């Protein structure tokens, strides 16, 4: 689903077993209505783009370049497909700065990517998360996020504050 309204429409249909939505620390809108509606209806939530096209991994900086065949280089503004697919619709400079702030919220010893995945996993109603992986080691690291203890309430509140201050105005009214 591209929009929360599409997800809500699908959830309301009899027989719907699950819906896929973009859900990550930079895309909180599904928490408002989609996840609660899915929980009531017994519909599974498949969270996609959980690392905001890699921003939440903490590996990218203002000068990072991506290959010509990488959507992060040619779809930053929705040129090829929906703008919300790349970096969850957040402009790159804002996303990099917000990702650095996110990394500072992460408990010591936990990689940013694993913390971002842990954040998604512990959202009420999330059934599964589908992060990408470029190699087997990255897939193992992503899977290890499920073994982490839940992020503490102050961290969850700080993620919400980060979203409200840096991200909300750019994306919450969309999708």
N, C-alpha and C positions, 0 to 999 in steps of 0.2 A: 504494500500500500504506500502511496506517496503522501497522502494526507490523513490527518486524524479523522476527518469526516468519512473518508473511504473506509478506514478501519472500523469505525462505528457502524457504518452501513453493513459491512460484512459480518460483524459480530451479531447484529440484529437478525441476520438470516438464519432460519432453522438449519441445523446440520453443520454449521461452520465449526470446524475443529480447532483451527488456529489461524492467526493472522501474523504477517511479518510487518514490523514497523522499524523505522530508524529510531534508535534509542541509545543515547549516550549522555555524558555529562554536559555536552553542548547542545543537546536536543531533548529538553524536558517536557515539551508539550504533551506527549502521550501519557505522562503521569496524571494530567488533569482529568481526563475523561476516558481515554482508551483503556488503560490498565484496569481501572475500577469496573468499567462496563464488561470487559473480558472476564474478570473474576466472577462477577455476578452471573454471567451467561455460561461459565464453565468453558471458555474458549482460551486456548493456549496463546501465549505471546512469544513470537520468535523475534528477538532483538537483532537487528542487523546494523552494520556500520558502527559497531560499538566503540571503535577507536577514532571516530571522526576522520576517516581516511588517513589514519596514522598520526594525526596531530597529538592525540592523547598518549601516544607512546613516548613523547618527550624527545624524540630523536631529531626533530626538524627545527631549523632556525630560519631567520629572515632571509638568509642567502642560499638556502637549500634549493636545488634545482631537481626536476624530475625528468625522466626520459620522455622523448617525443610521443611514445606510445602509451604513456601513463596518463590516466584521466586527470590526475592532479596538475598536469601541465596544460591540458587543453580544455578542461571543463570547469575551471574555477568560477566562472560566472554563468554557467549553464549553457555554454555554446553548443554542446553536443547532446546533452540530455539534461534532465532536471538539475537545477543548480543545487538543490538540497542533497544530492547524492555525493558531491565532492565537499569535503570538510564540513559536512552537515549544514551547508549553506552559510557558514561563517566566513567572512573575508579572511584571507590567509594571515595578514599581519595581526589582526585581532586574535585569530586562532592560535598563533604561535605564542603571543603574550599570555593568553589565557591558559594555554597548555603549560607554560612555565609556572604560572601561579598554581595550577592544579598539582604539578609535581611537588611543589612546596608543601602541599596539604597531605601528601602521601606519608604514611608511617615509615620510619627508617627501615631500610632493608627491603622494601617492596618496590619493584620496578613500576614506573608509571603505567605502563601498559597493563600489568596485572591488576593494579589498583583500579584502573578504569573499567576493566572487565569485572572485577569484584563488585564495583558500584552497580553495574547493570544487573549482575546475577542476583543481587539482594533486593532489587526492586520488587515489591509485591506483585505477583501475577506473572512474572517472567518465567517462561518455561525453559527456554534455551537461548543461547547467544551464538551467533555465527560470525566470529572474527575471521579475517583472512590470515593467511600465513604463507610466507614465501619459501619456507624450508621446514624440514621436520623439527628442528630445534625450536623454531619460533612456534610451531604448533604445540610442542610440549610445554613451552613457557606459557602460552595462552591457556592451555588446559589446567596448568597448575594454579591459575587464579581461583578455580573452584574450591581448592583446598585451603585457601586463606581464610582467616577468621573474618567475620563481617566487619566492615568499616564502622567505627564508632560514631555515635550520633553527632558529636561536634564536627567530625569530618564531613558527614552527610550535610549538615547545616552549612558548612563552609563551601561545599560544592554548589549548593543552592544559591548562596550569596554570590559566588563567582559568576554563575549563570545570570543572575539578576543584574549584576553590575556590568558585565562585559558582553554578554551574548543575547539576552532576551530581546532587546530592541531590534536586533538584526533578523531574528528567526522566529520568534514565538507567534507572531501574527500570520506566519506562512504555514503551509502544510497542515 
